């Protein structure tokens, strides 16, 4: 009987986790698209490497 109750509770827990609403990211940097896409206004880059690459492209365009 205890095993069935445990299995039922475990099933309910998995179902609740599966159906929960994923919270919005707390930091705006995580609102970027995939690596290589432009950042949304007011957000940062997905990684330091992408930031450095974007800065190099801007410097190349300005020279």
Beta strands, then each sheet from edge to edge (+ up, - down):
end
